[in-house]
Every structure is written in structure tokens, then in C-alpha cells.
Amino acid sequence: MGFTPRDDGRGTMHRANVKNSHRLYRVLNLLRRHGPLGLTSMELQDRASVCAVGTCVSELRHNLYAIDCQYERTNDDGSKVYRYTIDKKWWLR
């Protein structure tokens, strides 16, 4: 990913196309397989071997996949747990 300057001085993020990205394809397939249960950030990070789950989700949304993120709980150490699910039209049956 890179950074492209805009006229207003801010930049825009380059986004990968899921058709050309093994990283996004892994995340997408996991979300599709887990259907309504979805996966937490940590589960996606571990199972898809990605570091920036939020970035992957943002890129998938840019590729027109409807992905929801819901707060699930706060761990004893204070870290927050979020669960990602994909719209049911994309679930694998």
C-alpha cells in the first residue's frame, strides 16, 4: 500500500483488489466460511496470518463486500474484542 497526495494536502490509501490479493482472499474466505458467527480480530489475525485486520476489512469493503464489526466484550486486561461478520449473501453453504 502506498500514499497518493491529493490537492487538499491529505492522501488516499491504495487498496488491493481481492482478485489479486492472497491476503484479502484468506480473510474473505474465513469470513464466508464462518457465516453468522463471524470471527474476532484475533481469530482473523491468527487464521489468516494477517497483522492489520481493520485494514483488510477496509479493503474488502472497498471491494464492495458488506462486513459488519460489532463490539463483543472487554478482556480482563482492558483490551476490547470485536467480531467481524460478512453479509449472508456471501456465506459459503
N, C-alpha and C positions, 0 to 999 in steps of 0.2 A: 504494500500500500504506500502511496505517496501523497504529496500535498500539492494542489494546484492553486496558485494565487487567483483571487477574484478582484474585481475592480474596487470593491469596498475595503480591501486590505485583509479581509478574512480569507480562509481557504476552504476547500472542499475535500472530503476524503474520497480516494479512489476505492471503488467497491468491486470485489471479484464477482464474476458470473458463476453461478452454481454449476453450469455445464463444464467449466474449465478448472474448477477448484476441488481437489480431493478433500481439502479441509472442510469446506462448506457441505460437500456431498455427505461426508461422515456425520456431521451434525444433523443435517436434514433427514438422513435415513434413520438415525436413532430416534428423533422426534416422531417420525412417521410410524416406526415400529411400536413405540410406547403409547401411541394414541391418546386417550383421555387422561391417562395417568401422568404423562409427561415425565420430565426429568429435572432434577435440581441442577443448579450451576455446577456444583462439584461433580455430580454424576456425568454431566456432559463433558466436563473438563477431563475426567479420568477415562471415560469410554471412547471419546472421540479424539483423545490426545491433542487437545487444543488448550491454549492458555487464556485467550480473551473471549470467553463465551458471549459476553454482551456485544462484542464487535461482530462475531459470527452471526448472531441473531439479527443485528442491524443490517448486515449484508444480505441475509436471507430475506428480510423484509423488503429490502430494495429490489430483490429478485421476485417480488410480489407473493411471497409466502406469508400467510397470516399466522403470526406467532404471538401468543399471549404470555405475559410474565406476571405471576402472582406471588406476593409475599406469603411465605408459609410459616415461618417462626423465627425466633431469635435463639441462638445457641447459648449455653452457659457462659461461653467466653465473650458473648456480646456480638458475635458475627451473625448477620442476617442470612436466612436461607430463602431463595427464590426458586419457584418451579416454572419451567417453560413447557407449554403445550402448543401444538400446531392445530389449525382448523381441521375439523373432522373430514373435510373433503380430500385431505391429503393423507389420511391414515392408511396404512397397509392392512389389509384384512387377511 
